[in-house]
Amino acid sequence: MTGEVLTEVTGGVLVMSINRPDQRNAMTKSAAAELAAALDRLDGDPDLAVGVLTGVGGTFCAGMDLKRFQQGERPVVDGRGFGGLVQAPPAKPLVAAVEGWALGGGFEMVLAADVVVAGESAKFGLPEVKRGLIARAGGVFRTPQVLPRAIALELLLTGEPMTSSRAERHGLVNRVVPDGRALAVATELATTIAQNAPLAVRASKAMVYESRTWSDEEAFTRQVAFTDPVFASQDAKEGPAAFAERRAPRWTGR
């Protein structure tokens, strides 16, 4: 490992920090490989419940390293795509803590997260059209999934960035916080999620994404593959028991 992605465990939360501050955390192939390994750790470790992704030094991620791109490098991981994330987000929840710029692939990594906390000065943009490129790491199709079509097209066609306040207004960002506080608040949110039953949390996330194209009729039929295992779990018995006994639940993930 080169230390281009730093990891730290806080309770059941794995904090992953892109660590190339002098290059505005622009993504490289080695950083993508390190992030992919961290995400594998998140999903594979039963003691970890939630991930937080951020950047060191006041910038989230300025996209791919264009100098490396000119040299032929692509910051992708086979099967996981840009940054080792966008094509295969973790099964467990991922919170993005955004300070400063989230541009290009950096914004597409935000779009692959489930919850977003942003500093007041944070900005989100897809400037690919200004470089003769296209937002192919999920930006073209995920942006209109989370933003109104007209707003998504504005971002994609002008290449101009969006402020955090506007992003919050249109539902892209969950919380806007004072600059420098995004990671702390994101970790607090992640800790709140981590206190809940892991099977129920993962099934809820999975169904939200799987059901995007389902009709209501289909949804009530197809949801059983997600909901029945949760209701049949030990945790489904533990939750009501803990409530009745006025104690904290002891989740087993089974």
One Martini backbone bead per residue (centre of mass of N, CA, C, O) as a GRO file, in nm:
protein
  254
    1MET     BB    1   0.098   0.035   0.018
    2THR     BB    2   0.089   0.408  -0.022
    3GLY     BB    3  -0.128   0.594   0.133
    4GLU     BB    4  -0.385   0.704  -0.053
    5VAL     BB    5  -0.554   0.541   0.170
    6LEU     BB    6  -0.708   0.597   0.467
    7THR     BB    7  -0.770   0.419   0.779
    8GLU     BB    8  -1.050   0.412   1.025
    9VAL     BB    9  -1.179   0.301   1.337
   10THR     BB   10  -1.520   0.377   1.464
   11GLY     BB   11  -1.632   0.138   1.586
   12GLY     BB   12  -1.850   0.046   1.313
   13VAL     BB   13  -1.660   0.255   1.154
   14LEU     BB   14  -1.525   0.321   0.827
   15VAL     BB   15  -1.266   0.537   0.751
   16MET     BB   16  -1.207   0.691   0.425
   17SER     BB   17  -0.905   0.857   0.298
   18ILE     BB   18  -0.804   1.057   0.065
   19ASN     BB   19  -0.425   1.094   0.010
   20ARG     BB   20  -0.389   1.382  -0.214
   21PRO     BB   21  -0.372   1.701  -0.145
   22ASP     BB   22  -0.172   1.820  -0.369
   23GLN     BB   23  -0.403   1.685  -0.589
   24ARG     BB   24  -0.696   1.700  -0.482
   25ASN     BB   25  -0.749   1.387  -0.474
   26ALA     BB   26  -0.673   1.259  -0.720
   27MET     BB   27  -0.719   0.981  -0.907
   28THR     BB   28  -0.568   0.662  -0.893
   29LYS     BB   29  -0.491   0.340  -0.932
   30SER     BB   30  -0.381   0.295  -0.644
   31ALA     BB   31  -0.616   0.429  -0.492
   32ALA     BB   32  -0.835   0.244  -0.605
   33ALA     BB   33  -0.719  -0.018  -0.483
   34GLU     BB   34  -0.735   0.075  -0.187
   35LEU     BB   35  -1.039   0.128  -0.179
   36ALA     BB   36  -1.131  -0.154  -0.258
   37ALA     BB   37  -1.006  -0.291  -0.009
   38ALA     BB   38  -1.172  -0.133   0.200
   39LEU     BB   39  -1.453  -0.227   0.096
   40ASP     BB   40  -1.403  -0.524   0.144
   41ARG     BB   41  -1.367  -0.492   0.446
   42LEU     BB   42  -1.642  -0.379   0.512
   43ASP     BB   43  -1.810  -0.631   0.403
   44GLY     BB   44  -1.625  -0.865   0.561
   45ASP     BB   45  -1.670  -0.723   0.843
   46PRO     BB   46  -1.880  -0.774   1.116
   47ASP     BB   47  -1.772  -0.508   1.282
   48LEU     BB   48  -1.876  -0.361   1.028
   49ALA     BB   49  -2.142  -0.125   0.913
   50VAL     BB   50  -1.996   0.149   0.810
   51GLY     BB   51  -1.910   0.397   0.571
   52VAL     BB   52  -1.657   0.657   0.519
   53LEU     BB   53  -1.604   0.915   0.272
   54THR     BB   54  -1.301   1.106   0.211
   55GLY     BB   55  -1.080   1.394   0.229
   56VAL     BB   56  -0.775   1.538   0.238
   57GLY     BB   57  -0.741   1.892   0.279
   58GLY     BB   58  -1.043   2.011   0.174
   59THR     BB   59  -1.085   1.769  -0.036
   60PHE     BB   60  -1.231   1.522  -0.187
   61CYS     BB   61  -1.246   1.510  -0.532
   62ALA     BB   62  -1.105   1.596  -0.866
   63GLY     BB   63  -1.079   1.324  -0.985
   64MET     BB   64  -0.883   1.252  -1.222
   65ASP     BB   65  -0.557   1.224  -1.313
   66LEU     BB   66  -0.464   1.392  -1.597
   67LYS     BB   67  -0.165   1.326  -1.616
   68ARG     BB   68  -0.204   1.019  -1.604
   69PHE     BB   69  -0.400   1.001  -1.842
   70GLN     BB   70  -0.191   1.100  -2.059
   71GLN     BB   71  -0.012   0.828  -1.981
   72GLY     BB   72  -0.258   0.590  -1.961
   73GLU     BB   73  -0.406   0.610  -1.701
   74ARG     BB   74  -0.656   0.424  -1.503
   75PRO     BB   75  -0.875   0.472  -1.216
   76VAL     BB   76  -0.930   0.144  -1.211
   77VAL     BB   77  -1.130  -0.149  -1.126
   78ASP     BB   78  -1.206  -0.448  -1.181
   79GLY     BB   79  -1.559  -0.445  -1.129
   80ARG     BB   80  -1.551  -0.125  -0.991
   81GLY     BB   81  -1.411   0.100  -1.121
   82PHE     BB   82  -1.400   0.400  -1.031
   83GLY     BB   83  -1.214   0.405  -0.739
   84GLY     BB   84  -1.334   0.116  -0.659
   85LEU     BB   85  -1.679   0.186  -0.669
   86VAL     BB   86  -1.911   0.268  -0.890
   87GLN     BB   87  -1.987  -0.043  -0.982
   88ALA     BB   88  -1.937  -0.146  -0.653
   89PRO     BB   89  -2.093  -0.093  -0.407
   90PRO     BB   90  -2.156  -0.144  -0.103
   91ALA     BB   91  -2.376  -0.318   0.099
   92LYS     BB   92  -2.305  -0.118   0.286
   93PRO     BB   93  -2.314   0.175   0.407
   94LEU     BB   94  -2.244   0.507   0.252
   95VAL     BB   95  -2.066   0.799   0.352
   96ALA     BB   96  -2.030   1.129   0.243
   97ALA     BB   97  -1.755   1.361   0.306
   98VAL     BB   98  -1.774   1.701   0.194
   99GLU     BB   99  -1.502   1.895   0.089
  100GLY     BB  100  -1.512   2.105  -0.142
  101TRP     BB  101  -1.429   1.921  -0.409
  102ALA     BB  102  -1.658   1.740  -0.648
  103LEU     BB  103  -1.522   1.603  -0.935
  104GLY     BB  104  -1.633   1.410  -1.150
  105GLY     BB  105  -1.537   1.126  -1.017
  106GLY     BB  106  -1.592   1.245  -0.738
  107PHE     BB  107  -1.897   1.279  -0.785
  108GLU     BB  108  -1.948   0.980  -0.864
  109MET     BB  109  -1.881   0.880  -0.579
  110VAL     BB  110  -2.111   1.025  -0.440
  111LEU     BB  111  -2.337   0.880  -0.610
  112ALA     BB  112  -2.247   0.593  -0.468
  113ALA     BB  113  -2.368   0.692  -0.227
  114ASP     BB  114  -2.623   0.727   0.037
  115VAL     BB  115  -2.488   0.962   0.205
  116VAL     BB  116  -2.466   1.333   0.242
  117VAL     BB  117  -2.203   1.546   0.357
  118ALA     BB  118  -2.159   1.912   0.360
  119GLY     BB  119  -1.996   2.177   0.317
  120GLU     BB  120  -2.064   2.502   0.245
  121SER     BB  121  -1.817   2.509   0.011
  122ALA     BB  122  -1.912   2.293  -0.151
  123LYS     BB  123  -1.862   2.123  -0.475
  124PHE     BB  124  -2.044   2.010  -0.773
  125GLY     BB  125  -1.912   1.830  -1.070
  126LEU     BB  126  -1.921   1.789  -1.452
  127PRO     BB  127  -1.643   1.875  -1.662
  128GLU     BB  128  -1.596   1.688  -1.914
  129VAL     BB  129  -1.692   1.868  -2.159
  130LYS     BB  130  -1.433   2.061  -2.121
  131ARG     BB  131  -1.237   1.786  -2.207
  132GLY     BB  132  -1.383   1.586  -2.417
  133LEU     BB  133  -1.577   1.433  -2.228
  134ILE     BB  134  -1.750   1.183  -2.017
  135ALA     BB  135  -1.970   1.073  -1.759
  136ARG     BB  136  -1.887   0.721  -1.719
  137ALA     BB  137  -1.903   0.684  -1.378
  138GLY     BB  138  -2.242   0.749  -1.356
  139GLY     BB  139  -2.330   1.048  -1.416
  140VAL     BB  140  -2.541   1.030  -1.651
  141PHE     BB  141  -2.749   0.833  -1.476
  142ARG     BB  142  -2.740   0.931  -1.168
  143THR     BB  143  -2.813   1.228  -1.169
  144PRO     BB  144  -3.124   1.186  -1.266
  145GLN     BB  145  -3.193   1.012  -1.006
  146VAL     BB  146  -3.130   1.265  -0.785
  147LEU     BB  147  -3.220   1.475  -1.001
  148PRO     BB  148  -3.356   1.680  -1.182
  149ARG     BB  149  -3.334   1.683  -1.512
  150ALA     BB  150  -3.258   1.982  -1.559
  151ILE     BB  151  -3.024   1.985  -1.354
  152ALA     BB  152  -2.861   1.755  -1.470
  153LEU     BB  153  -2.821   1.881  -1.753
  154GLU     BB  154  -2.671   2.127  -1.662
  155LEU     BB  155  -2.425   1.982  -1.549
  156LEU     BB  156  -2.354   1.808  -1.809
  157LEU     BB  157  -2.352   2.056  -2.033
  158THR     BB  158  -2.177   2.287  -1.880
  159GLY     BB  159  -1.974   2.198  -1.627
  160GLU     BB  160  -2.095   2.332  -1.389
  161PRO     BB  161  -2.121   2.394  -1.063
  162MET     BB  162  -2.253   2.302  -0.740
  163THR     BB  163  -2.376   2.388  -0.459
  164SER     BB  164  -2.461   2.275  -0.150
  165SER     BB  165  -2.733   2.424  -0.122
  166ARG     BB  166  -2.850   2.328  -0.392
  167ALA     BB  167  -2.812   2.026  -0.342
  168GLU     BB  168  -3.004   2.017  -0.100
  169ARG     BB  169  -3.261   2.131  -0.238
  170HIS     BB  170  -3.246   1.868  -0.455
  171GLY     BB  171  -3.141   1.597  -0.273
  172LEU     BB  172  -2.825   1.525  -0.268
  173VAL     BB  173  -2.811   1.647   0.023
  174ASN     BB  174  -2.860   1.602   0.363
  175ARG     BB  175  -2.613   1.791   0.481
  176VAL     BB  176  -2.524   2.118   0.590
  177VAL     BB  177  -2.208   2.235   0.707
  178PRO     BB  178  -1.958   2.351   0.844
  179ASP     BB  179  -1.660   2.395   0.772
  180GLY     BB  180  -1.492   2.096   0.884
  181ARG     BB  181  -1.768   1.900   0.966
  182ALA     BB  182  -1.833   1.659   0.780
  183LEU     BB  183  -1.696   1.415   0.916
  184ALA     BB  184  -1.827   1.431   1.194
  185VAL     BB  185  -2.124   1.411   1.095
  186ALA     BB  186  -2.094   1.152   0.929
  187THR     BB  187  -2.007   0.977   1.173
  188GLU     BB  188  -2.264   1.018   1.334
  189LEU     BB  189  -2.454   0.893   1.125
  190ALA     BB  190  -2.309   0.621   1.106
  191THR     BB  191  -2.349   0.546   1.406
  192THR     BB  192  -2.655   0.538   1.395
  193ILE     BB  193  -2.671   0.311   1.186
  194ALA     BB  194  -2.487   0.100   1.350
  195GLN     BB  195  -2.720   0.055   1.578
  196ASN     BB  196  -2.854  -0.120   1.380
  197ALA     BB  197  -2.974  -0.375   1.212
  198PRO     BB  198  -2.786  -0.519   0.968
  199LEU     BB  199  -2.993  -0.672   0.794
  200ALA     BB  200  -3.197  -0.438   0.765
  201VAL     BB  201  -3.008  -0.233   0.640
  202ARG     BB  202  -2.913  -0.391   0.388
  203ALA     BB  203  -3.197  -0.453   0.276
  204SER     BB  204  -3.289  -0.162   0.242
  205LYS     BB  205  -3.074  -0.077   0.044
  206ALA     BB  206  -3.114  -0.292  -0.175
  207MET     BB  207  -3.415  -0.227  -0.238
  208VAL     BB  208  -3.395   0.061  -0.331
  209TYR     BB  209  -3.223  -0.013  -0.589
  210GLU     BB  210  -3.385  -0.256  -0.713
  211SER     BB  211  -3.683  -0.089  -0.723
  212ARG     BB  212  -3.670   0.143  -0.943
  213THR     BB  213  -3.834  -0.044  -1.182
  214TRP     BB  214  -4.077  -0.102  -1.015
  215SER     BB  215  -4.376  -0.177  -0.952
  216ASP     BB  216  -4.594  -0.207  -0.705
  217GLU     BB  217  -4.670  -0.497  -0.765
  218GLU     BB  218  -4.383  -0.606  -0.781
  219ALA     BB  219  -4.280  -0.514  -0.502
  220PHE     BB  220  -4.466  -0.696  -0.323
  221THR     BB  221  -4.338  -0.956  -0.443
  222ARG     BB  222  -4.011  -0.899  -0.443
  223GLN     BB  223  -3.957  -0.823  -0.136
  224VAL     BB  224  -3.940  -1.106   0.004
  225ALA     BB  225  -3.633  -1.159  -0.050
  226PHE     BB  226  -3.567  -0.930   0.173
  227THR     BB  227  -3.779  -0.951   0.421
  228ASP     BB  228  -3.798  -1.246   0.523
  229PRO     BB  229  -3.509  -1.281   0.645
  230VAL     BB  230  -3.551  -1.062   0.858
  231PHE     BB  231  -3.809  -1.179   1.006
  232ALA     BB  232  -3.640  -1.467   1.055
  233SER     BB  233  -3.451  -1.349   1.251
  234GLN     BB  234  -3.293  -1.295   1.547
  235ASP     BB  235  -3.315  -0.983   1.540
  236ALA     BB  236  -3.634  -0.981   1.528
  237LYS     BB  237  -3.642  -1.078   1.831
  238GLU     BB  238  -3.448  -0.880   1.978
  239GLY     BB  239  -3.583  -0.606   1.938
  240PRO     BB  240  -3.852  -0.646   2.104
  241ALA     BB  241  -3.712  -0.747   2.362
  242ALA     BB  242  -3.549  -0.490   2.421
  243PHE     BB  243  -3.790  -0.303   2.439
  244ALA     BB  244  -3.941  -0.451   2.672
  245GLU     BB  245  -3.660  -0.440   2.858
  246ARG     BB  246  -3.509  -0.169   2.836
  247ARG     BB  247  -3.274  -0.222   2.611
  248ALA     BB  248  -3.013  -0.285   2.434
  249PRO     BB  249  -2.943  -0.428   2.157
  250ARG     BB  250  -2.811  -0.760   2.040
  251TRP     BB  251  -2.658  -0.796   1.764
  252THR     BB  252  -2.576  -1.064   1.506
  253GLY     BB  253  -2.667  -1.091   1.195
  254ARG     BB  254  -2.911  -1.349   1.219
   0.00000   0.00000   0.00000
